[in-house]
């Protein structure tokens, strides 16, 4: 079975935390590839602060371009309406039955995943790789993993990665106030944002 990691999000904008998390998963679980999947429309996000999908696709593609085992998928931006992880995984599994998918998420997403659409289907179609947030209670985190595993018969594995506490919200606020975003995003991303005056 081919082993493919998935990291999704609005990527508004993509930042080094996303890339470090993906690279860590690639190494720790001997994955063949990591798919970066920008969301089309997320029902969890305020659409007024999200860049158009074409721009987010461009930013994501440029940010991952130099890594040979990172790939960009537009499976969610190509679909109309809201983006749902359960539907994306269902499509990917049907199209690639010989592939095992690993969904890479941070602690916040782990604690929210039962609020996502059809969480049982997500657990059925993917191994969950969960990274603990810095400063978070290890016991609380592991207890949540065990609770979800028992409830859904899920395969959830701890992603032993130093979770980089960078947020896209913080980056957008820094841009608005004229502060530097150097070392928070890839250099190519910083240049693109400045050139096109994004988030100003």
Phi, psi and omega in degrees: 000134173287141183247113185238126175274150178234128171233118183244169179159171177290334182050062189237062003260171171296146181219178186295333176300318178298315185291319179295317179299316180294317180294322178297315179298318179303314182287312188292328185245015174052049181280156179273332186196154173240125176264125172265121185239098175294138178287150173284283175235124179257127180286355177267349187248149174283112185298340182290341181252005181260129177298157177299154188295327180298317180292319180293325176296315179298313180301316181294314180301317180291323182294326184261358191302329184273356181260115186293340180255012170258139179222153180258133175239133177255026183301328181270323179288339178281341182268142177284158175080191181294151177262131179232128181301322181300318180290320179298314180296322180298317179295314182297319181293322179291323181283332185226071184296343181267012183245137173259127184258141180238114182271117184265119182223158174267178184300319182301316180292325178300317182284346179257349193299333179287347176270351179288164179292130176050060182301327180298323179292324178298313181296327181289325189261356182209148166281135180263124175253113187246130180254132180282141177282143179302132178087351180282148178297122179297319181298315180300318181295311181292326177296321179293318177301313182296320179299314181291320178301316181292318185292321187246003187054044186273154173259098181243128183236142180286127178267104185283080184225139174291103183291119183277115184280069173248137178236146177297326178299314179300318181297316180297321179293321179296320179296315180301324183263008175079018180269160182289143172244014177299139181073002173258331179231160175302151182303320181296326179291315179301316181296318180295316180298316180293316182300320185259008175055043182283147176067005182283000000 
